[in-house]
């Protein structure tokens, strides 16, 4: 997905915290104060309350000791009312005035950073090494090996979040532990740790994710961690997968930044024409929308963003997930433990009795789930789900294999979206260049049969872009952009599921969809490269 600038994200979270605090202040009858402008300059009144009392009561002195003997305190929604009444009484008995204003939790934490500055050692931030850059790798390895045993795990997660990594890979080798992080879809080596750190890391991982360090089979776990940065806090969800190898248990931690405000179709960078198709389809009360793509292609983010768009007071939304990746306000989310014997099909039959308007099925994996979901979509429900296939036409063909040719099902599936994420060129450093004749021929071949209404480039004079590494962006890319192939199931495509066409195969379905105006994944990717959003090399790497 398009990566939102980290600083802007932090500012948005802080603004939300301040707005909700302002609303609470009106309800509680307290004056509200936005502390952002005074957090760095406020003179500290250190002799008024002890640090322990401040933490315990969620209260911080803002002003004290003027000629009127007036004191001002910042309190939060977690401050006990009994404490405020007690302090008011004590100051009043001494003939002094005390005032209490409501501040945000973020503001309280920022001020406490000044009253009680962190005493631990500040380690250097992790840097991603360029190819062949052994010095950076050695430096990060040395830093990680020096981090205290009880801190190494938290440090890894915090740094991965700061880098915008989607995964942390902990891999055992004969004499070392290799740490790699996936940033913008590409894996990068980060450090090689001493082998004696294995027990520390795995012991911490086991206790937090509720897995065993001695298991002889693969395991799945889940954990959460609060990350505080620049005065704002966000909750990080981590899915943990481990597998035993020759030298110990390898682990992959998948990071999900829990921020509902980012699960928004407007933030995904979807082109206008494709966005209009999505909006039109999901506005209908029934039918099925299938997200198609491999692990890590952003399917869940797009599905959750659709759910958020549909999440209104007049609709009931239910999800069936294995596991639940994001907790969404106003939506009933049901975990389905498929490894423990539960099935999506049984769960779906159960929730349909609750009269939902919209149902999301985490993944369609078998015939029973496919047929149950299709039946739900033709009986007045909007069904969203994901499906593993390379393209929309391959997914449609495989779905027909699962549910069979049936005229009744012909109008059930309304939209299929195949999705990939490609690294986005950094706009300020990218460089334009003249492609060679072989590249021009490749682009002509891919785009020769663009549907009507799509403007064809000048095949003889177009230019392309390439990444230019810099200190800020070591690989010349920053963030990712979504590439979508959208198949709207029209009359010509419906013929395959109705049985009007004898030979049901992927290529025939794709040709029918292209005649109806569909752009393939490769075509969408090449057009993005011509616009300078990414490179042809990146498109071919991913697609």
N, C-alpha and C positions, 0 to 999 in steps of 0.2 A: 504494500500500500504506500501511498505518498506519506513520507515521514514528516510529521509536523515538527517545526523547529522546537527544540527542547525548552528554550527560554520562554517561548510563547505559550507552550503547554503549561509550564509552571505558573506563568502569570495568569492564565485562564483559571487554573485550579484555585489560586489565591483569591482571585476576584469572586469566584463562586462561594468560597468560604466567607468572604467579607459580606456578600449580599445576604447569605442565609443567616449570618450573625446579626445583621441589621434588622432582618425580619423578626428574629427571636427577641431582640431588644424591645421592639414595639409591643410584642406580646407580653413580655415580663415587666414592662413599664420602667425599663432602665435606659439611661443615656448610652448611645452607641459611639465608640471611638475607633476609627481606622488607624492602626498604629504603624502603617507602612512607612510614613514619612519620618517617624521619630525613633524607629527601632535601632538605628545606628548612632543616633546623637543624644538620646535621652540621658540626662544625668542620673546615675544610679543612686538610689536611696538604700544603701546596704545595711543600715542599722535599724531598719523598721521591722523587717521580718527575717527569719532565718531561711536559708535555701530549702531546708527540709519542710518548713511550714508552707513555703510557696508551692512546692511540688504537691504536698498533701492536700492543700486547699484549692489548688489551681487558681492562685491569686498572686498578683505581682504589683509592687508599689510603683506608681507613676510620678508622684510628686509628694514631697514631705518637707516640713520644717520652715514654712514661710512665717512672716510676722503674725499672721492670724492663726498660726498653729493649725493649718488646714492640711489634710492628707487626702491623696487621691489614689485609688486602687483599681487596677484592671482585673475584672473577674470574668470567668467563662461560664458556659452553660453547665459545666461540671462542678462549679463551686457550690457547696452546700448553702442553702438559704440560712440555715442555723448559724453558720460561721459568720455570714454578713451581719445578722442581727446581733450576735455576740460582740463583734468588733465595733459596731455602731454604739452599743451600750457602753463599752469600755472607754471609747474615745469621748463620748458625751459626758461620762462621769468625771473625766479629767478636764472638762471644759474645752475640749478640742473638737474640730469639725472633721468628719471623714466622709468622703464622697466615693461612690462605687459606680463604675462604668463597665459596660459589656464590651469585651474584645474577643476576637476570633481565636480559635485554638492555634491557628498558624501564627498569629501575633504573639500569643502566650509563649509558644515554643521559641520564637525568634528572640524575645526578650530574655527568656531563661538561658539562652545561649550566652548572653552577656553577664547575667547574674551568676551563672554556673558554667563557665566555658569548659569544653571537653578537655580532659587531662590526658587522653590517650595519644600515642604517637600518630602523627599524620603521615601516612605512607604516600609515595608518589602515585599518581594516576597511571593506570595501565595504558600503554600505547600499542596499537596494532602494528606489527612489523611488516614492512614491505618484503617482497620476494627476495630472498638472499640476504636479508638484513639480520645477520646473526648477532650484532651488537645489541639491538633493541630487545631481541629475544632473550639474550643473556641477562640484560639489565632487569627486565620484568621478572624473569625466573628468580634472580637474586632477591628482588623485593618480596615476591610471594613466599620464598623460602624463609624470609626473615620475619614475616607477619606472625604474630603470636598465635599459638595453637588454637585458642578459643575464638580468634578473630578471622582466621584465614577463610572460612566458609562465607561469613558475612561480607568480607572484603571482596571476594570473587563475585558474589551476586550484585553487590552495590556497583562494582566497576562494570559488570556486564550491562546493567541497567543504564549506567551513565553513557556507555558506548552505543546504546540502542541495539544491543545484540538480541537476537531472537532465541538462541540456544547457547548453552555452555556444554561442551563435550569434555568429559574426564575419561582419559584413555590410558590404560595400564600397558606399559612396555616392560622389557626385561629389567632395566636398571632405573627407569624414570617413569614419571606420570606426565603424559602430555595433556596440556590444557589448550583447547581451541574454542573459539567463539564464532558464531555465524552472525555476521553483520551485513545488512542489505542483501541477504540471500547467499553470500559467499562465505565459506569457512576460512578462518585465518588462524595460524598458530599464535599462541599468546605466550606460553611459558612451558618449560620442562621442570617439574618439581622433583625434589629428592623423594626416593621411594618410601622413606620413613614417614612422609606426610599422608600416605594412603589411609592408615588406620584413623588418623585425625579427621580427614575429610569424609570417609565413609561412615565413621561412627556418628558424626554430626548429621550427615544426610539421613542415616537410618532412623535416628531419634526424631527428626523433624518431619520426615515424609512417611513414617510408620512402615518401614521396610526392614528386612533382615540383612545383616552383613554376611550371614553364613548360608544364604539360600543357594541352592544348586540349579535354580531355574530363573527365568527372567521375571522381573517384578515391575509393578506400576505403583506410583505413590503421588501424593499431592501435598503441597505446603504453601504457606503465604508468608510474605515478609513486608513490613512497613518500611518504605524508603523515605527519608527526609532529606530534602535538598533545597537550598536557598529559601528556607522558611516555609516551604510547602511540603505536604506529605501525600504520598500515593501508595496504594496497596498493590503489591506485585504477587500475582498468582504464578506458581511454578508447578508444571507437570514433570514428574520424575520417572524415567524409565531406566532400569538397570538390566544388564545381561552378564552372566559369568563368562570370562575369557580365560586364556591360558595363564595369565599373570594376575588375575583378580577380577573384580566386578567393574566393568565399564559403566558409566552413567551418562545420560543426556538429560539436561534440565531445560525444559522449554518455558520461556518467560512470557507471561501475559500481563501487560500493564493494565491494571483494573481502573479504567477511566471511562465511564459510560458516555461522557461527552464526546469521546473520539469515535464511538460506534455510531457514525452518522454518514449516510450516503453522500452528503455534501462534501465530506472530507476525503473521499476515496479517489477523486480525480477522474470520475467516469465521464467520458465524452457526452455531450448534450443529447445526441441522437440515441445512444444506448441507454442513457438515464431515462429518457422519455418512455422507451419501451418497458423498462423495469417498472416505472411508476404506473404505467397503464395496466400492466398485467397484475401487479399486487393490489391494485385498487379494486379488483373484482372479488366477489365473496367466495368464489370457489375455483378449483384448478390446482395444478401442481407446478412448482418451480424447482428445478434441479440445479444445484451447483456442482460443477465437475472440475476435477483437478487433483494433482498429487498432494501429499502432505506438505504443508508449508507454503501453499499457493494463495493463502488468504481467504479460503472458502468460509471459514467460521466467522471472520470479521465481516465479510459481506452479508452473510446470513443474519448475524446479530444486528447489523445496521438496518437490514430490511425489517427485522422484528421491531426495532426502536421506532422506525417510521410508521409501523402499523399499530404501535402501542398507544391506543387512545382509550378513553374511559368507556366507550360504547362497544369495545371488543374484548373478548376473553381470549388470551393467548396462553398456550401450554407448550412446553418443550420437553422432549425426551432425549437425554444426552448421556454419553459414555466417554469421558466424565463431563461434568458441568464446568466449562472453562471460564465463563463470566457470570456473575450474579446480576440479574437485571431487575430493576424496580418495576413492579406492576405486572410481572409475568410469572406464572406458575411453572417452575422448572423441576423436572423429575429425573433423578439419576437412574440410569439403567446399567446394572452390573452384568454385562454380557459374559465376563469370565466366571461369574458366580452362577450362571445358568439362566439369568433373565434374558428376555428377547425384546427387541424393539416392536415386533408384531403384537405380542401379548400386551405390552405397555400401551400401544396405540389403540388396541381394541378397548382397553379399560378407560382411557381418557376420552374417547369419543362419546362415552356415556355422560360426560360432564358438560356436553354441549359447547365445545370451544368454537370460536370463529376462525382462529388461526392455530395450526399445529406445526411445530418444527420437529422433524425426526432427524436426530444427529447424523445417521448414515443408513442408507439402504444397502444391505449386504446380502439378502437372500430373497427367494421367491415369495415366502410368506409375508415378509415386511413390504415388498414391492406391491403385491396384490392388495394388501390391507390399506396401504397408503393411497393407491389408485382409487379404490372404492370410496375412501374418505373424501377424495378430491372431487368425486362426481355426485356426492350427496350433501353438498352445501358447505364444504370446508375448504379453506385455503391451506394447502400443505407445502411446506418448505423442507427441503432435504438436500443432503450431499451424496455424491456418488463417485466412485473411483473409475475414471476412464480418461483417455488422452484428449478426446474432443467431444463436442456436443453430438455429432453424428454417431460416433462410436458408443456414446452413452445411450442414445435413442435406440440403436440397434440391440444393445445388450439388454435394455429395459424390455424390448419386445420379446427377447429370449426368455426373460423372467416371467412376464405376465401373459404371454401368448398373443396371437392375433385375435382381436375382438373389436367389432364395430362400436360396442358400448363404451370402450375405453378411448375412442379416437379423440374426444375433446377433453380428456382428462389432463394430459401433460400440455401446458401452455407455453412454457419458456424453459430453455436449457442455457446455462451460462458456463462456458469453459474458461478458466481463469489462470493466469500466471502472473508472477511479480518479476519485473526486470529492474536492474539497478538504473537509477536516474543520473544522467550526466549533471555535474555541477555547473550551473549556468555561468558562473563568473570566471571559470577557468577553461571550459571546453573549447576545442579548436576545430574550425571548419577546414575541410580538405576536399580535393578533387578525387573521386573514386576512379579506379582503373576500369578498362573495358569489360573485364570478366565480372566485376561487381555490378556494372551497369546492366549487363545481360541478365544477371541473377535477379536484380530488382524488376526488370521488365517482365521476366518469366513469372515472378510471383504475383505481380499486379496487373497482368495482361487482361484478366477477365473480371475487373472490378465491376460491381453492379451499377446500374444507372443511378445518378444522383450523387455518386462519389467522384470528386474531382481527381482526375489522373494527373500525376506530376509530369513535368517535361523530362522524358526519359533521356534526352540527349544533353541536358544542361544541369541536372540536379547536383547538389553537393551533400556530403555527409559530415558527421561530427565525430571527434574522438576525444577520449578523456585525457586531461593534462594533470598529473599528480602535483600536489602542493602540500605545504605543511598542514593546512587546515583539512584537506581531503587527500590522504596519502595515495588513493587509487583513482582519483579524478571523478568518482561517483559520490553522490550524497542522497540518501533516501532511495525509495523504490516507487515505481509507477505501475499501475495495474493494466494488464493487457487482457481484454475480454473478447471472446467469441460468443455471440448471442444468437441462438436459434429460436425464433418465434415459430411455433408449430402452426403453420397455415394449412390450407386444404391439400396442397401438394405433398406435404410431409405426413399429414394424417392418413393418406392413402396406404402407407406402409403398415400402419397399425390396424387399419380397417380390413386389410387383406385384399385390397384392390390391385396390389403389385405382388407378383409371385416371388421375385428375387429380392429378399430383404437383406441388403448388405450395406456396409458403412459408406462406401464410395457413392452409391446411388442416392442414399439419403442426403449426403453432403451436397451433391449436385442439385437436388431438388431445393434444398435450403438456400444455396447460392443464387438460384434463379429467383428466389423470393427476396433477395437483397442481403443475404448474410455475408459478412466478411469473416474469413478464417482467422484463426489465431496468428498464423504467420503473416497474413496480409495486414492485420492490425499492428503487429509488431514492426513490420517494415515501414509502414506509414508513420509510426511513432519515431523510428530512426530518422526518417526524412524530415520530420519536424524538429529534430535535434533534441528530443527528450531522452534518447538512449542510443546505443550503437547496434549495428548489424551483428557484431560478434556477441553481444549480450543477448540479443533476440535468439540467435541460433543456439547459444549455450543453454538457454532456458526452455525454448520451444522445440 
